[in-house]
Each structure stands twice: as structure tokens, then as C-alpha cells.
Amino acid sequence: MIVKIEEKGAVVFIEVKEERLDAHNSSELKAQMLNLFEEGKNNIVVDLHDVRFVDSSGLGALVSGFKNASARNGNLKLCGLQPQVKSMFELTRLHRVFEIFPGTDEALASF
Amino acid sequence: MEQIEVDIRVPNQTRYLGLIGKIGEDIARTLKRYKGDREELAYQINLVLTEAMTNAIRHANEDDPDKEVHITITIKNRNLSIKVYDEGQGFDISTFPGPDFKNLDDHGRGVYIIRTLMDHVSYSKQNGGHVLEMEKNLN
């Protein structure tokens, strides 16, 4: 999986550079997030603007990251969701769990 | 509406999820007289194919790379029928609990998604394996 990781102050941005976040690659995203938590970086924004398709495994990886961040008194937020991806969060009611922002600037300003 | 039948066999590996999902999407975009939101239907077909194949690969076929997943996608009489055949011992989807919306779990949303998006879902024994059958009315 191709991701771009960028730190902006105390917040780490993970930009997922894939068209699909699914059962084939979501465990790699999970592993990337665990690496960050182990380094003590607990405030994360996952930028999904290149992602056109998410399945339940992709959602599961994000939920896992959210729970890990919360347990460490941090937060995991999302930005850049395409409309179809956003409707996946609504279908599974996860839009009530995650803080979702239009772009990276809004997400950064929320911390 | 036209009649289409696509029959595909792929190795039991998640690397083929994207390929099969894309074929499902392209079928939705190609349908001649579908009046609903085509892009929404494309995403839904991609999604149920991905979820059903993942269940077959991971749970039924237990990630055995020597096994195979067989998929048929049929459009007939304004009805979409997707069948995903595995070679495993089976996983009874009727015993799957729905997702627990109160407690945040990493797993357990796949079957819920299939049941929500399709009109009829069944899972039964067939030829030494099992078949997950999903139908959706396209009117």
C-alpha cells in the first residue's frame, strides 16, 4: 500500500494513495498506524481523497486506529472523503463515530 | 433490460478483489435501461462482490492459496443475481449477529452490508463447497 506520512506539529497526516482500501491492503494501513502509536504519535488524520472505494475491512482498520488513538488519549480524524466513501460511513453509522472534515486544513485546525 | 451472464474463476487470494469489483462496476455502467443512480449501483455491486469474496477467501476457504473462488453475475428479467462459490466448510451467515452499533468493533460489518444492499441473500451447500447467493431487483 502506498501512503504518504507527513507531520504538522503534533498531528500526523496519513495520505492513502490508493484507489481502494479493502481486505487486500487494509492490514497495511493498520500496521502503519500501529507504528505511529508506538512512536507516541497519537493524533492522526487519515486523508482519503484518493480513495474511491472502501469495504468493511477498510472501515475496520480505521475503527481499530480510532480505538487505539482514543485509548492513548489521542484522536484519529478523517478528511477528503469522496461522496460514495462517505455513504459507506453512513450505511454503517460510523459517521457518528469519526470526526470527518472536508480537507486537511480544517482537520488540522480542529486539534 | 438485456440479459448478461459473466462467469469468472480466480485463485483464492485477496489481490483479485479489485479485478472482480471492477467488472461488477462496469456491468452497472453498461446496463441499457437502468433508471436509478448508476454510480450508486456500481459502488454497491463492487461492494457486495468484495465482501462476499473476502468471506469466501478468508473464512470459507481459510486463505488456502490452492483453492479457488467462482463468481457468476447474471442480469435477467430486471434482476441482478450474484453467486459466490467457495470450496470450504462454510460459514452460516444466518448465525452472524448484526453489527453492534453501540460497541465499536473492528469486524462484523461485511454480512450486514450485503444484507442491507441486496433484496435476498442465502447460503447453501453445493458441490463440495458452498454458494452465497444474492439477488437485487433492478426496477
Interface residues (C-beta under 8 A of the other chain):
Chain A: E19 R20 D22 A23 H24 F53 D55 S56 S57 L59 G60 A61 V63 S64 F66 K67 Q84 S87 M88 L91 T92 R93 V97
Chain B: T14 R15 L17 G18 G21 E39 E40 Y43 N46 L47 T50 E51 T54 I57 R58 P99 F101 L104 D105 D106 H107 R109 G110 Y112 I113 T116
